[in-house]
Amino acid sequence: MRYDPPNRLTNQQYKMLSTPFRLFVPTITSTVEVHWHEFFELAFVVDGSGEHVFNGVPFELKRGALFLLTPADFHELIIPEGGSCKHYNLIFSDKAIREEMRKLLFNGLQGRLCFVQEDRVAALTDMFELIRAELDRGGVGSSIVVQGAFERILIELVRTASKQSFGTDERLADEGKQPDSPLYESMRKAVTYIQLHFRSRLTLDEVAAQAGLSPNYFSQRFRKFTGMPFQNYVQDTRLQFARSLLKVSDLPITEICHASGFNTLSHFERVFKAKYGITPKICRATSSGKQLDKEPFPD
């Protein structure tokens, strides 16, 4: 099966406007170029091998790889000539994630990829097969069964990823002193919301509402929490995303500009140079392309 999607996969293409879940089980035999989605994606590799480039960082792709991608992520699946990779690919909308689960998944914004040990592969495979069966036949209680199996897989991801550290959001590392406080929870919600929606137009009032705080108070606390003003944080998030895309893809700079949430190329180029000291064009020309330090999953 040839699996060659466009750079941006939309809800409409995958009929995600009418259902919270869809499951595919493709066997990829050629490289899937850099792309991103309007929906969430939970993938589990059961056979084959290759390389998974997740937000610009390469990881080994092999049996047991489990990862969750949000609409703010991009990735590429590199399959060697003559090779293949079979995986479960569960795509779903934002409404499928309950707030309690959201807190586990996005506290720190990392821990969304891991390697499941062989003795757990069969159990996870059974859960994906259960989801497939329930989605195919429907019936009384199917949505409850699917939601339950889906959340069990996410818990497996969280628990396993917590033992396999791939880094944290350094901007928040010094601020996690009282994770059980109401203010910490408000800031966590705000940062998570930004990380998932930075491609869209974000206003301080909108994000403050997500945090459950007044705009003025939110602005003050957010700056102390992250070390930078709200607009700077949003812009910095967009720039990091854009720089990663420049390094690992051949997408036109104008497309990267808009995909990262910037409205005009001139503004994007100006703020990119102000932060990194070089233009996007020079960044691409002087980068090592896809020759980044590979981070294999720990055994």
N, C-alpha and C positions, 0 to 999 in steps of 0.2 A: 504494500500500500504506500503510495506516495503522499506525503503529508507536507504540503508546501503552502502555508498560510500567508496572507498579506502581512505587512508590517504592523497593522493595527486591527485587532479582531474585535468586532462590535457585537453588542447585545442583539441587534437585529439579525446579523448573520447566523448567530447560534440560537435564535429564538428564545433568548433569555428574558424577554419581556413578558412571557406567558407562563413561565415555570421557574421555581427557585433552583432547580438542579437539572443537570444533564450529564450523562456519563458516556465517555468514549473509551475504547480500548485499542488504540492504533499500534501497529508495528511500524516504526519509522525506519526507512532504509536509506534515507539521504538527509543531509543537514537541514534543519529548520532554522532559517535566518532570523536575525534579531527581530523581535516583535513584542508587543504588549497587548493587554486586553482591557476592555471596559468592565469585565467581570472578574471574579476571583477564580483561581485554578488550584486544585489540589491534585498532585500527581504522585504516582507510586510505580517505580520501575520493578518489573518482575523478571525481565530477561534482557540480555544484550549488554552493550557497553558503549561508551563514548565520552563526551565532555559536555557539561552543562555550564554555560556562562550566565551567572545570576547577578544582574546589576553590575556587569563588568568584571566580575570575579569568577575565574574558572574553577569548577569542582568536578571531581570524577563522577561519571554517570554510569551506574551499574546496579545490579540486582540489590534491592533494599533501599535505594535512594527514595526519600520521601520529602516533598517540598510543597510549600504553599506560596502562591504568588498573588499579589493584590493588583488593583488597577494602576498603582503607582510604580510597579516593577516592570522591568523588561528582561528578557532572557533569550538564549540561543541554545539549540541542541545540536552538537556537532557529532555526526556519525561517520566513522572511518569508512573508506571505500570497501564495499563488500560486507559491511557490518549491518547491524540492525539493533533496534531497541524497542521492546514492547513495554507499554506502561498503561496503567489506569489513569484516566484524565477526567476528573470530576470538576465541572465548572458550575458556578453558583453565583447568586446575586448577594449583595450586601445584607439583604433582609434575612438571609439564612443563618447569620451569625448573631446569637444572643449576646447581650451586653456582658454577661458573666464570662462567656467564652472569649469575647473580644478582649476583655481585661487580661486573660491568660496569654492570648496570642500576641498582643501588641504592647505588652508592658516592657519597654526597652527597645521595641521595634526590631528585635533580632529573634533568633531562635525559630526561623521559619523554614529551615532545611536541616535534615539529619540523615543518618544512615541506620536503618533498622537491622539489628542482628538477625542472622539466618533463622534462629529458633522462633522469631516473631513474624517472619515473612508469610508463612502459611495463614496465620491468624488474621493478618491485615488483608491478605488476598480474599479470605472468606468474607470479610466485612465489605469489601468492594463488590464482590459477587452478590452479596445480599442486597446491596443498594441497586445493582443492575437488575436483579430479579424483581424487586419491588417497583422500580421505575417502569419496567416493561409491562408488568401485569396490572399494576394499580390495585384498586380494591379498598375495602374498609381497613383503615389504620395504616395504609402504606406510607403516608407522609410522616407518621410518627416513627415507624420503623426506620425509614431513610434518615430522618433527623437524628435518631439515636445512634445509628451506625456511623454517620458522618461525624458526630461529636466524639465518639469513641476513638476514631482515627485521629482527630485533632488533639485529643488528650495524649495519645501515643506520640504524636509529633512533639508536643510541648515537653513531655517527660523525657523523651530521648534527646531532644535538642538541648535541654538544660545540662546534659552531661557532655555535650559536644560543643564547646564554645567556638564560635566563629567571629567573635568581636561584639562590641556594644556601641551604642550611640554615645560617642565621647562627649558630646555637648550636654548630656544629661547625667554623666557618670558621677559628678560631684554633688548632684542635687537630690540623689535618692536617699536622703537621710531619714525621712519619715514616710515610708510608702503607705502606711495605713491612715495617714491624715486626710481629711476632706480636701484640703488645698492640693495636696499631691495628686489625689484622684482627679481633681478638676484639670490640673495641668497635664496629666497623662492623657485625658480625653482630648484636650486641645492639640497636643503634639501628634497623637495618633490621627486625628482628623486632618491635620495639615499633611502628614505623610501619605495619607490615602487620597487627598484631593488637591494636591499642590498644582496639578496641571490646569485646574479650573481657576476662575477668578475668585479669590478669597478675600473677604473683608474682615476687619477686626471684630466688627459687630457679630458677624456670622459665627466666627470661631469662639468668641466670648460666650455666645448663646449655647454652644456645644459644651462649654465648660461650666455653664450654669452661673456665670458671674457677670457683673455689669462691665461694660466696655472699658471704663476708666480703671477700675480695680484690676480687671484682667490684664490690661496693658502693663500695669506696674508689676504685678506678680509674675507675668510671663517673662518679662525682661530679667527679673532676678532669678527665675527658675532656669532659663536657658542661657543667660549671659548675653543676650542680644535682643533688640527690639523686635516686635512681631513681624513687621515688614521685612526686616533684615533676615530673620529666620526663614521666612517663606522664600525669599530670593536665594538664600544660601542653599536651601533644599533643591530648588530648581537648577541652580548652577552645578551642584554635585551630580545631579541626574544627567544634565547635558554633557558634562565632561566625560562621564562614563560612556555615554552613547558615542561621543566623538572617538573614543579610544577603541571601541569594539565593533563599530559598524561602519558601513560605507554610505549611510543615509545622508542625503543632502543637508548641509548646515541649516538651511531655512526650515526644513522639516523638523530637525532636532530642536531648533528654536521654538517652534510652535508646540511640539510634543512635550516640551519641558515647562510650558505654561507662560512663555513670553509672547507678547502681542506683536512686537515689531523686531525685525532683524537688527536694526541700528541700536536699539536699546539693549538687546541681548549681547551684541558684540562689545558694547561699551562697558556693561557691568561685568562681563566675563573677563575682559582685560584688566579691569580695576581689581578683581579678586585674584586672578592667577598670573597677571603680569604679561600675558600673551593673548593673542586673538584666538578665536575658535579654529580658524584655518591653520594657524601655526601650531596649535595644540595637536591637531590631527596629524599634521605633517611630521612633527617631531616625536610623536608618541610611538611606542613599539607595537602599535596595533593590537593584535590579540595575544602577543607574547607576554602575558602577565604571569606573575608567580602563581603556579597552580596550587590549590588547596584541596588535597584529597580528603575524602571522608575518613575519619579514624576507624580502624577496625575494632 
